[in-house]
């Protein structure tokens, strides 16, 4: 569950890491600054994506998803689960078991990864990063930026961001876990500045018969 939340947060937040041996590549920083600038200019953004999970000794699992953010509100949805936040509370809906857990946003693990703050991670000086490859794909120039954690105890060994060289749109994001797992996000469509009703970001339990509700909010 937490890995799903982390990976989905990466879509909205461009949560990136780096390696002390790689150096802070100024060309990579220009690309990241441009991505962040574009992201900050949107009132709302929706990303339609495919998530491929490759676990050791298991067949790859492919899920389709949507991630939406509008201000401090967001919704992240995969085939088997969804996360909603209205900026105050967080609902984690486990579709297969027909249950939902509700937390105050400042008490929920996913809130620590929520969009506004995490987007700034690469700027804080604790990480380094570099363009490790550029190539053509279907006639389009692609820049590959690689990040690795300086923390040797990190669960993740590296991450790789693929960016369209023409407009600096993110094409894909791959996470390499130290246990041999691989998680690849392929972004198919980005929709910006669409207006979303407030209830988009609130889980409606009335739509699910006999759903189990675990409400952990503090009144």
Beta strands, then each sheet from edge to edge (+ up, - down):
strand 1: 44-54
strand 2: 61-70
strand 3: 73-77
strand 4: 81-85
strand 5: 89-94
strand 6: 99-104
strand 7: 129-137
strand 8: 140-147
strand 9: 156-164
strand 10: 170-177
strand 11: 182-192
strand 12: 212-215
sheet 1: 7+ 8- 9+ 10- 11+ 1- 2+ 3- 4+ 5- 6+ 12+
end
